[in-house]
Amino acid sequence: MSGDKGHENCFDLQKDTATWIYGAGNKGRTIADRLMDAGYHVAGFLDKRADSIAEICCGRVILPHEAVRFISQEDIIIICLENGLQQEEVAEKLATAGLRKLIYLPMHIKQPLSVRRQYRENYAYLMSGGFEHIKGIPLFGWETVYTDYVIIKENHSKVTMWVGRDDVYTVEFKNMKFFSKIWDMNPDIWRQYADRKIEEVHPYFELFRYLKGEKNDLSFYMEMQGRKTKEQREELLNDRKSLYQVYEQAYKYEMNFFMDSPSKGIWNEKGYFNLQDGLHRAVYLLSKGHTEIPIVIARGDFEKYILSRAKKYGSY
């Protein structure tokens, strides 16, 4: 196996390697056409509708459960399903069958940040047609060393990155008093949740369990938000239901919504970030099982964070 990182547990997309496309819909067929036009060897498709769609595809189509009969462990499988959650499920099934050279879009928590970053970067090259840059892809199930942050994007003034939940806290109360005037929040209730790890803000998790369909009492959440009358609470709940649907729809696909609309944080000299905005987005991802959330911080705060890590761990 190759891999520009020089590791036996990584592979590159090479023109002479048999490559299969999982999903023979418009997306899969488009990627297959682009690969063939660029000189890559597309061996065929995997699709549950193999019997009915063979004629519209430019190559062989097999049923997914037949993969182990026709596909070598040295072959590459590109998962081209529209639903990102299904991509992860398919990847797990293929890996169980011994097919681990996979290119797909990871959505969940079963691999470290560094591994998911490698998959995402290579999938982005796939979508943009930069096939020659698809290198150093980890074999599915092989984990690299965990990193506690991964940069999503940066410029001269700001850095957006994935940060572990243990490094993210709620806003400090001195700032919450300011926000409570703007958002009509109840500062007396918020006092007990100020400057705490976000997984400790239980009313927010109760909200998302309720929106998921569980029976939960939202009275404490409503009190936190300063909603006193029945009309105010119904109005806020309808707003949260709409927000939840936006999150659910975005979560099915490529997570771009959450990366493009990160929570806002500031560095606390105690050694963590305080969220100034985006607590609902953060709690939603944690309620889905994520152990990291995307946040945007000032460049100066990022440098303080890196310096803090260097002092803590002895290196950058």
Solvent accessible surface area in square Angstrom, and as a share of the most:
residue,aa,sasa,rsa
1,M,126,0.56
2,S,46,0.30
3,G,11,0.10
4,D,98,0.51
5,K,123,0.52
6,G,73,0.70
7,H,69,0.31
8,E,132,0.59
9,N,37,0.19
10,C,1,0.00
11,F,2,0.01
12,D,20,0.11
13,L,11,0.05
14,Q,76,0.34
15,K,110,0.47
16,D,121,0.63
17,T,26,0.15
18,A,22,0.17
19,T,1,0.00
20,W,11,0.04
21,I,0,0.00
22,Y,17,0.06
23,G,5,0.05
24,A,0,0.00
25,G,27,0.26
26,N,115,0.59
27,K,35,0.15
28,G,0,0.00
29,R,62,0.23
30,T,57,0.33
31,I,4,0.02
32,A,0,0.00
33,D,65,0.34
34,R,110,0.40
35,L,0,0.00
36,M,71,0.32
37,D,128,0.66
38,A,41,0.32
39,G,47,0.45
40,Y,18,0.07
41,H,90,0.40
42,V,19,0.11
43,A,24,0.19
44,G,0,0.00
45,F,0,0.00
46,L,0,0.00
47,D,10,0.05
48,K,164,0.69
49,R,121,0.44
50,A,6,0.05
51,D,134,0.69
52,S,91,0.59
53,I,15,0.08
54,A,50,0.39
55,E,171,0.76
56,I,107,0.54
57,C,16,0.10
58,C,75,0.45
59,G,31,0.30
60,R,128,0.47
61,V,22,0.13
62,I,8,0.04
63,L,43,0.22
64,P,28,0.18
65,H,142,0.63
66,E,36,0.16
67,A,3,0.03
68,V,86,0.50
69,R,170,0.62
70,F,67,0.28
71,I,9,0.05
72,S,56,0.36
73,Q,118,0.52
74,E,96,0.43
75,D,22,0.11
76,I,0,0.00
77,I,1,0.00
78,I,0,0.00
79,I,0,0.00
80,C,5,0.03
81,L,36,0.18
82,E,109,0.49
83,N,34,0.18
84,G,1,0.01
85,L,54,0.27
86,Q,86,0.38
87,Q,2,0.01
88,E,15,0.07
89,E,96,0.43
90,V,17,0.10
91,A,0,0.00
92,E,53,0.24
93,K,151,0.64
94,L,10,0.05
95,A,20,0.15
96,T,122,0.71
97,A,48,0.37
98,G,23,0.22
99,L,7,0.03
100,R,91,0.33
101,K,17,0.07
102,L,0,0.00
103,I,1,0.00
104,Y,0,0.00
105,L,9,0.04
106,P,0,0.00
107,M,1,0.00
108,H,49,0.22
109,I,61,0.31
110,K,132,0.56
111,Q,14,0.06
112,P,17,0.11
113,L,5,0.03
114,S,7,0.04
115,V,0,0.00
116,R,14,0.05
117,R,93,0.34
118,Q,14,0.06
119,Y,2,0.01
120,R,37,0.14
121,E,93,0.42
122,N,8,0.04
123,Y,2,0.01
124,A,59,0.46
125,Y,88,0.33
126,L,0,0.00
127,M,57,0.25
128,S,88,0.57
129,G,31,0.30
130,G,12,0.12
131,F,9,0.04
132,E,106,0.48
133,H,97,0.43
134,I,0,0.00
135,K,92,0.39
136,G,0,0.00
137,I,0,0.00
138,P,0,0.00
139,L,12,0.06
140,F,25,0.11
141,G,49,0.47
142,W,52,0.18
143,E,95,0.42
144,T,33,0.19
145,V,129,0.74
146,Y,109,0.41
147,T,46,0.27
148,D,29,0.15
149,Y,43,0.16
150,V,7,0.04
151,I,57,0.29
152,I,50,0.25
153,K,107,0.45
154,E,89,0.40
155,N,82,0.42
156,H,163,0.73
157,S,49,0.32
158,K,113,0.48
159,V,0,0.00
160,T,6,0.04
161,M,0,0.00
162,W,16,0.05
163,V,0,0.00
164,G,10,0.10
165,R,95,0.35
166,D,83,0.43
167,D,36,0.19
168,V,0,0.00
169,Y,38,0.15
170,T,2,0.01
171,V,8,0.04
172,E,35,0.16
173,F,35,0.15
174,K,140,0.59
175,N,40,0.21
176,M,5,0.02
177,K,101,0.43
178,F,120,0.50
179,F,30,0.13
180,S,11,0.07
181,K,166,0.71
182,I,98,0.50
183,W,98,0.34
184,D,96,0.50
185,M,24,0.11
186,N,42,0.22
187,P,50,0.31
188,D,107,0.55
189,I,18,0.09
190,W,3,0.01
191,R,142,0.52
192,Q,94,0.42
193,Y,18,0.07
194,A,13,0.10
195,D,34,0.18
196,R,84,0.31
197,K,60,0.25
198,I,0,0.00
199,E,54,0.24
200,E,55,0.25
201,V,0,0.00
202,H,99,0.44
203,P,3,0.02
204,Y,2,0.01
205,F,27,0.11
206,E,51,0.23
207,L,0,0.00
208,F,8,0.03
209,R,93,0.34
210,Y,69,0.26
211,L,25,0.13
212,K,149,0.63
213,G,65,0.62
214,E,81,0.36
215,K,200,0.85
216,N,44,0.22
217,D,105,0.54
218,L,17,0.09
219,S,41,0.27
220,F,73,0.30
221,Y,1,0.00
222,M,8,0.04
223,E,69,0.31
224,M,0,0.00
225,Q,6,0.02
226,G,18,0.17
227,R,63,0.23
228,K,169,0.72
229,T,66,0.38
230,K,143,0.61
231,E,120,0.54
232,Q,75,0.33
233,R,67,0.24
234,E,84,0.38
235,E,125,0.56
236,L,9,0.05
237,L,31,0.15
238,N,89,0.46
239,D,75,0.39
240,R,35,0.13
241,K,90,0.38
242,S,69,0.44
243,L,50,0.25
244,Y,19,0.07
245,Q,114,0.51
246,V,72,0.41
247,Y,5,0.02
248,E,45,0.20
249,Q,100,0.44
250,A,21,0.17
251,Y,4,0.02
252,K,80,0.34
253,Y,84,0.32
254,E,57,0.26
255,M,1,0.01
256,N,75,0.38
257,F,69,0.29
258,F,2,0.01
259,M,25,0.11
260,D,96,0.50
261,S,41,0.26
262,P,17,0.11
263,S,3,0.02
264,K,110,0.47
265,G,6,0.05
266,I,67,0.34
267,W,27,0.09
268,N,14,0.07
269,E,137,0.62
270,K,142,0.60
271,G,32,0.31
272,Y,24,0.09
273,F,0,0.00
274,N,1,0.01
275,L,6,0.03
276,Q,33,0.15
277,D,56,0.29
278,G,7,0.07
279,L,23,0.11
280,H,27,0.12
281,R,48,0.17
282,A,1,0.01
283,V,0,0.00
284,Y,1,0.00
285,L,1,0.01
286,L,15,0.07
287,S,53,0.34
288,K,58,0.24
289,G,27,0.26
290,H,3,0.01
291,T,50,0.29
292,E,2,0.01
293,I,0,0.00
294,P,5,0.03
295,I,0,0.00
296,V,22,0.13
297,I,4,0.02
298,A,52,0.41
299,R,59,0.21
300,G,37,0.36
301,D,21,0.11
302,F,18,0.08
303,E,100,0.45
304,K,98,0.42
305,Y,6,0.02
306,I,23,0.12
307,L,86,0.43
308,S,37,0.24
309,R,36,0.13
310,A,15,0.11
311,K,156,0.66
312,K,149,0.63
313,Y,131,0.50
314,G,67,0.65
315,S,72,0.47
316,Y,172,0.66
